[in-house]
């Protein structure tokens, strides 16, 4: 790193010109990317997705889109068999089909009693609308097409029999919030920048606070240049353009913060000018390189999955991480060498930089003294949360967790009171290709356990070009185990070539493909991380501990998500959003990808400094105390900035975005407190001399100096144990 530093400072004009060129290119890249980004959530190769695409391309309705159910309750003494009633119902449902340009089926056009309740007065229909632009993040995304319920009501109400009541229900009308897709990016960026300025001003107390922001403002446009090149090979999703600047501000400031802090520390030791920059790069520069590599390894999880949106997010995150590291290691040394001293308010360096922070040093001493107690308590909390995570629900939300009032709820109540199962709200389409008899498929499916009914019609909306579409109405909701089992029975029963689609089917396929491969992917990532950290820390056991604590942290985050969004503990009070009892299907893998790297980010900062202190003093206790004392404030501030980056995203009222961003924000806080402030120093103190062990054979493989076992130069204080009574 010192070689790079000397290269940069020896070619200041070249670095400046290249930075300017890349900034201008970044502006052009953004302009070129905006018209070409994708807003669709595609899942190529998944059977449910391919079925839905075939249905939508042939019929223009249904497929992935959830049905709307107009529920009509006739007045007392009137049933669906009363004279003239069926005709009036037919007129009303035909009007709904015209106004929505959708595909509609009901008792009026089929005469099928599955559309009629046990009282004979309650009847419903299925309205499948056209494609609704999903946008945003692919969670349950309820509420995207909710505008159709008012269109259906306005079309049907004037044509119904006198005295009939109408309520339109369905998963979308029952949604606890509207999923509009996207974020108010300028507002979120302003909130993040304002929070970053406050934190940095508290850290530096001089104009130097704006230097890390400068790094971010350069790194983000540079990353868009890389994204433009990547767009030649992958589909870039609009969500990537939204997430990249929000994530980039946090990660770029992180890297700049560690280098600037180390530069101030070197100046406090009496090193000035270019020499201070070289010394800072020789130590902090290595931490930035290994940290960015750790983040990239985590994001590989999303890149290798066959889901275009996740691949786009992974590539975007990797590019902005790489750009942040490169800018921090090239432009930032130049800024510090030329203007750093002038930007620091005081002519004399703040004496706080000359020694470890008193508060964090005291904290580290307490943790080391009570290391067993601290480790047991912190690990106990994290293990408890991880156990809660085992009950995570990645299915479609069930009606019991959705809106408890309003027309959608009234319609559902009318249905269930009349004996119609709520599973009809998750009715799904089946595509019958040319050459296969639709009647034969209907007969096969209708007799299956868990199927309430099967609907089709002999019209152009249901049969076209030799193909046909039929709709299966399950008894149990698709978000339940019984509902999913019904879908599997249908998939196993239909003849070859018949495609089973539907919203739930596609999400089931996504969960199976993504999370079946997840353990293998995790094992590969852990191995790659272990090798990288073993080289960074010159230790065999520290990387293993880091990976285990990282996985424990991620499990705890998912447990906290279950408490917040699945069980609804305080969600309404904190964010003003009613949870729907499910976690978005994409949430665990994306949270893992982002947090795996970010958690390792902090681990590298802290352990690298501990390693440096141990090499200097030969004492594990001094390594822990001085390492935490030196990095505690740095890690806390970096975590706060990233926390605000993601917390600002959670405040927009959009459920799926709020779930994802609050998960990242929670993970950052959990990691910076329980993990990095308690478990890391406690476990390092407990492991003693074994932390630093790297035998000769391993050192030769890793191509680093060996670190043989040796006794600490300073005896460790005895840990305080909790007495057992």
N, C-alpha and C positions, 0 to 999 in steps of 0.2 A: 504493500500500500504506500509506503514511503517513496518507492520508485515512481508510482503513479502520481503522487503529490508533486514530486520534483518535475516530472514531465509536464504537468498542468501549469505549474507556476513558471516554468521556463518558456511556455508558449501561451501567455495570457491573451494576446490579441487573437490567436487562432481559436482558442476556447470561446472567447467572446463572440467572434464572428459566427462560429458554428452554432452557438446558442441562439443567436438572433435568427439565423437561417431556419433552425428547427422550430422556433416559435412561430415564424411566418408560415412555415409548412404546416404546423399544427392547426393554425387558423384555416388554411385551405383544406386540410383533411376533414375538419369538422363540417365545412360547407359541402364537401363532396359526399360525406357519409350520411348526412341528414336525409336526403331524398331517397337513399337506397336501403335504409334499415328496414328490417322486417318487424311486423307487429303480430305475427301469428305464432302460436305455440304449437310446433310440429313435433310429432313423435314417430318418425319414419321407421317402418319395420314392425311396429307393434300391431298385433292383429286388430285390436279394438279401434285404433286410429285409422288403419287402412280401411276397415269396414265403414267407419264414419265418413271418411273422404269419398268412398264410392257412393254412399247414400246421398251425400251433399252434392256431388258432381252430377248425379243422375236426376235427383228430385229437387235439389235446392232447399230442402227443409230437413229438420230432424237431425239424425246422426248424433253428434256430440251435444247438440242443443237440448236442453231439458224442456219437457212439455209444460204447458200451462193448462190448468184444469178449471174451466168454468163450471161451477156447481150451481144447479138450479133447484130450488125448493118450491114446489107447487103449493097453492093454498089448500087449506083443509077441504077434504071431500073431492079433491081433484088428483088423478093419477096420470101416469104417462099413457095409459090406455084410454083415458077419457076422450070423447069425440073432439077432433080438431087439435088436440094438444100436440100430437107428434108432428103435425104439419107446422104448427107455430114454432116448435122447437127446431125443426129443420130449417125454417127461415132464419132463425136467430143464429144457428151455427154456420149456415151458409154466409151470412153477413160477416161473421167473425173471420171466416176463411178469406173473404174478399178483402177486408180491411187490413188483415195481417199478412196477406199473400202467403198464408201458411197451409199446412196440411192438417185437416180436421176430421175426426171420427167421433161418432156418438151413437146413442140409441136411435136417434132420429133417422140416420141413414143405414143402420145395420139391423135394427130391431133386436140387438143382442142385449139380454137382461143383465149382463155383467156391468153395464153402464147405469144400472138402476139399483137404488138401495132397497133394503127389505121392506120399507114402508110404501114403496111404489110412488112416492111423491118426490123423492130426491134422485136426481139424475145428473150425470156429469159427462163431459167430453174431453178429448185430448186435442190440444192445439200445438202443433209443432211449427215454430216460426223459422225464418231464414237464419243465415249465419250472423252471429253477433260477434263483433270484433273483440277478441279477448284482451289483447294488450297486457301490460303489467306482468305480474308474477303468477304462475300457474298453480294456485292453491285450489280451494273449493270454488272460488270466484263466483259465489252466489250473488245475485243482484245485477248481473251484467245486462240481462234482457228484461228487467222488471217493468220497463215502460210499456211492454205489450199488454199487461193486465188492464191498464186504463183503456187501451184501444179496443180490447175484447169487450170490456164492459159497455163502452159507448156504442159499439156495434150491435150487441145483443139485447140490451135492456129494452129498447123501444119495441122489439118484435116478440117478446115473450108473452105468454098468456097473462091476462090481467091478474094481479095479486101475487105473481111469482117473485121470489127473491133470488138475487144473483150475487154470488161471491166468486172471485177468481183466485184460486190457490195454486200451489206448486212450490218447488224449492226456492225459486227466485222471488216470488211475492212474499215468502216467509223469511227472506234473508234478513239478518240482523244489521246489515249495512250495505251500502251500494259499493260495488267494485267497479270503479271507473277506469282502471288501468292507467298507470303512470303516476307522477308526483309533480307537485309544484316545485320544480327544481331550483329556480332562483331564490325562493324563500328559504328552502332548506339549506342552500349554500350560504346564504347570508347569516342564518342562525349558526351554522357550523363555523364560519369565519369569525363571527363575533365571539363565540365561545373560545376559539383558538387564540384570538388576540388577548382576551382576558387572562387565560391560563399562561400564555407566553410572557405577558407583561408581568405577571406575578413571579415567574421564574427568573427572568432576566433583569427586570426593573430598569430597562434602558431601551434605546431604539433597536438594539440587537434582537428584540422580540419579533421584528418584522422579517428577519432573515429567513427563518424556517418557512414563513408564508411565501416568501419569494421563491423558495425551492419548489413549493407545491404549485405555484402559478406557472412555473416553467415546466415541471414534470408532467402536468396534466395535458397541455397541448402536445408535448412530445409523444406521449402515449397514444394520442389520437393518430399520429403519423403511423405508428406501428399497427394500430387497429385498421387503418385504411389499407395497409398492405395485407393484413390478415383477411380482410373482406374479399380478397381475390380467391381465397381458399375455403372460407367458412361463411355462413349466414350470420350477419351481425344483427342482433335483436335490439329493439329500441330500449329495452331495460338496461342494456349494457351502457348506452350513452347516458342514462340517468344515474346509474350506480357508479360509473367510473370516476366522475369528479368528486362525488361525496366520499368514496373510499380513498381516492387519491390524495385528498387534502389531509386526511388522517395519517396515512402511511408515509407520505412525503415529509410531513412535519415530524413524525417519529424519528426518521433517519437523520434529518437535519438537527433535531434536538440533541441526539446523542453525540454528534460530531461537534456542534457548537459548545455544548457543555464541557466536553473533553478539552477543547481548545482554550476555554476560559480557565480550566484547571491547570493546564500547562503554563499559561501566562501567570497564574497565581504562584506557580513554582519558580517564576523568574525567567521563563523562556519567552522570547519576544519574536516578532516578525515572522518570516517564513519558517523558522525553526519550530515555532509553536504549532504551525499548521502541519508540518511534517510529523511531529511527535503525536499529534492528535490523530492523524491519518494512520499512523503505524499501529495504533491500538483500536480506536473507535471504527476505523475503516474496515478492519477485519470483521468486527461485529456486524456492521451493515451488510457486508457481503454474505455472511452466513445467515443473517436474519432474512434477507431478501430471498435467499435460496430456500429457507424453511417455508416462507409464505408461498413461493412458487410450487413447492412440493405438495402443499395442501390443496392448492387450486387445481393441480393435475387431476384430482378426483372428478372435477366437473368436466375437464377437457376430454377425458377418455370415454365418458358416457355418451351413448348415441342419441343424445337429446340436444338439438341445435341451440335452444335457449341456454341450457347449462354450459354447453361448450363455449358459447359466446361470452357468457359471464366469466368463465374460467380464463379464457384468453384475455379478455379486457382487464381482469384483475391482475393477471401475471404481467401484462404489458405496463400497467401503471406502477406496479411494484418495481419492475426492472427500471423504468424511467426514473422513478424516485431515487433508487439507489445510484444510478448513473449520474444524475444531476447532483446528488449529495456528494459524490466522490470526485466531481470535476468542477462544476460551477461554484459550489459552496466553498471549497478551499481558496478559489480565486477571490471570492467576495471577502472572506475572512482576512486574507493576506493584504488586500488593497484597502478595505474599509472597515474591517472588524474593530480595530482599536477606536476609530472615530465614532462608530456606532455605539460602543459601550459608553455609557453616560459619564462614568467616573474615570479620571486619569489614572487613579490607583485601582488596581483590580480588587474586587470585593473579596475580603478575607474568607468569606464563606466557601469560596471555591478552593481554598488551600487545604481544606480538611473535609472529612465526611460530615454530612448533615447531622447535627446533634440529635434531632428528634428521631431520625431513622436509625442512627447508631444506637441510641437508647433502646429503641424497639427491638433491634436485632439482638442486643444483649439479653433482653427479657426472653425472646424466643429461644435463644441458645440455652439459657439457664433452665427454662421450662420446656425443653424441646420435646420430650415424650408426651407431656400433657397437651402441648400445642398441636402436635402431629395427630394425636388421637382425636381431639375435639374437631379440628378442621377436617380431617379425613372422615370422621363420623357424619358431619353435615353433608359432605359431598357424596358419600356412599348412600346416605338416605335419599338424597335427591336423585341419584342414579337409579336406585331401586324404583322410585316413582316413575322414572322414564320408561321402565319396562311396560307400563300400561299405556303408552302413547297410541293415539288413535289417528291413523292416516287415511281413514275412510271418508266417504262423503258424509256431511253432517246429517243427523237424523232430526225429524220434525220436533221431537221433544225438547231439543236444544235451540230451536229457532224462535221466531217472533211469537209472543204470547198474547198479542192483540192485533187488531186491524183486519181488513177484508180477507187477507190470506189465511189468517188464523180462523176466522169465522167460516171460511169455506172448508177448511180441513175439519173443523168441528162438525159441520153439517154432514160431511162425508162419513166420518167415523161413527157419528150418532146413528146414521142410517145403516150401519153394518158394512160399509165399504172399507176395505183395508187401506191403510195409509201407504202401502207399497206401491199403489198405482201412481203416486207422485214421481216415482223413479222408473216409470215405464221406459222401455228401450226398444230400438228398432233392430230388425233383422233383414238383411239384404238377400233376396233370392235371385240368383243370376238366371239368364235365359237358359232354357232347357231343363229347369227344375220346376216341378209343380208346386206352386204356392199352397194349394189346398193340402198337399201331402205334408208340407212343413208345418202348416197350422195344426193338422191332426196330431203330428208327433209332439209338438210343443204343448198343446192344450192339455194333454193328459199328464204332464210332468208335475210332481209334487212342488208346491210353492208357487204355481202359476195360477193367478186369479182369472185371467182371461187372455185371449189373443184377438187382436183387431186388425182388419184390413178392409178394403173396399175395392170394387171393380170400377175405378175411375182413373183418369190420367194422373191424378196426384198420388196414386198408390201402385199403379202398374204402367210401365213405360218401356218401350223398346225390348219387349220380351222378358223384362225383369219385373220384379215386384218387391214391395217392402211391406213387412208385417210388423205390428207392434205388440210386444209382450208386456202384459201387466202383471207384475209379481205381487204376491200377497204381502211379503215382508219388504221393508225399505232397503234400498241398495246399500245404505250405510251400515246395515246390520250383518252379522255373520250369516243369518238365514237368507238374507237377500243376495249376498255374494254367492252363496251356495246354489241358489236358484239360477243365477247367471251361468255358473260353471256347468250345471246340468244342461242348460240350453246349448251351450257351446259344444258339449260332448255328444249331444243328441242329434243336432242338425246334420244333414248330409254334407259330404265334402263339397266345397265351393260356396256353400251358404255362409255368409259373413254376419257375425253377431256384433252389433255396434252399441252405441249408447254412451252416455256420460260416465256412468259408473264402470262400465266395462273397460273403457279407455284408461281410467284412473287405476283400476286393478292391474292392468297390464303394465302401467308405468311403475307401480310400486314393486311388482314382481321382478321386472327387468333391472330396476335400479338397485334394489336392496338385496337381491339374491347375490349379485356380484360384489356387494359392498364389503363383506368380510375379507375376500381375497384382495380387493383393492387396498383395504386397510393394512393388511399384512405387508404388501409390497411397499406402500408408502412408509410404513414404520421401519422397514429394513433400510430404505434409502435415507430416511431421516437419521437412523442410528449411525450409519456410516459417516454421514456429513458431520453430525455432532461429535462423534468419536474423534474425528480429525480436529474439529474446532476446540473441543475441551481437553484433548489428549487424555482421554479416560475411557475405560470400558464400561464403568457402572453409571456414571453421570448421564450419558445419553439414554440408557435404559430407564433410569428414574425419570428423566424428562418426558419420555414418551408415555410412561405409565401415568404420571401426573396429568399430562395433557389429555389423555383419554378419560381419566377420571373427571377432569374439568368439563369436558364435552358432555359426558353422561349427566353431570349435575345440571348443565345448562338445559338439556332436553327435559330433565325432571322439573326444572323451574318453568319451562314452557308448558308442561302439562298442568301444573298448578295454576298458571296464569290464564292460559287460553283454553284448556280442556275442562278444568274444574271451575274456572272463572273466579279465582280468588282475587278480588280487588280490581279486576280489569275495568269494570264499569266506572269505579271511582277514580282510578288512575288515568285512564285514557278516554273515558267516555264511549267505549265500544263494548257492545254485548258479544261475548264469544259464542261460538256455535258448537262447542263440544268436540271439535276436531282440529288437528294440526295439518296444515297444508302438506300435500304429498311431497312437495319439493323441499320442505323446510329442513328436515334432518341432514340431507346430503349437502345442501348449500351452507347451512350453519357450520357443519363439520369442515367443509372446504375452506371457508373464510377463517374460522376460529382456530383451526389446526395450525395454520401458518402464523396468525397473529399471536397465539399463545406461545408458540416457539420463538416468536420475535422477542417477547419479553424474557423468555428463558435464556436466550442467547445473550441478551444485554447483561443480565444478572450473573449468570454462571461464568461468562467470559471475564467479568471483572473479578469474581471470586478466584478464578484460576490465576489471574494476574497477581492478585494479592497473595495467594498461596505460594506462587513461584518466588515472590519477593520476600515473604516472611517465613515460609515453611510451617505455618500454623493454620490449622483448619478453623479454629475459633476466630482468629484475626481475619482470615479470608472471608468468613461469613459476615462478621460484624462490619468490617470495612467495605465489603462488597455491597451489602444492603445499604449501608450508610451512604455510599457513593451513588448508588443507582436508584434508591428508593424514591426520591423526589422525581427523578427523571422518568421512571416507569409510571408513577402515579399521574404525572402530567400528560405523558403520552397516552395513557389509558383514558384520561378525562377527555382529551380532544377526540379520540376515536369514538368514545362513548357518545359525545354530543353529535358526532357525524351521523351515527345510526339512530340515536334517540330522536333526532329531528325528523327522521323519516317515519317514525312510528306515530307521529301526531297528526297525520293527515286524515284519519277517519276511514281509511281503506283497510279492510280487515286483513287480507293476505299480506299486504306490504307491512302492516303493523306487526303481524306475527313474526315475519322474517327479521325485520329491523330490530324489534325489541329483543329477539333471541340473541342477535349479535351483541347488542348493547349490554344485555344481562351477562353474556359470556365474558365480555371485556372486564366488567366490574368484578365478577366472581374470580376471574383469573388474576386480576391485579391485587385482590385482597386476600382471599383464603389461600390461593395457590402461591403466588409470588411473594406475598408478605408473611405468610405463616408456614405453609408446608415446605416450600423450597428451602428456606434457611433451617427449618427444624430437621428435615431429613438429611441435608448436607451435614449438619452438626452431628447427627446420630451416626452417620456412616464414617465419620472421621477420616483416617488416612486412606481408606478404601476408595474414597471419591476420586483420588488423583492417580490411581493405579493404571498404568499402561505398560505391559510387559514388552520386552524387546521385539518379540516376533510380531505382535500387533502393530508396534510402531513402524516396523519395516514395511508391513503391508500398507499402512496408512501414509507412509512417507513423512512422518513427523518424529521429533525427538522422543525417546522413551521416558517414562515416568515411573521408576521402580518404587515399590513400597518402602516407606521410611517413617519413623516415628515423628510425631509433631514436635516442634521445638518448644511449644508452649503447652503445658498440660491443660487438658479440658476440665472445666468444673463439672462435678457430678450432676447429672440431670435430676430434676425434682420429679418424683413419682407421686401418683395419687394413691394414698393408703387404701387398702382393701379392708373393709369391715365385715 
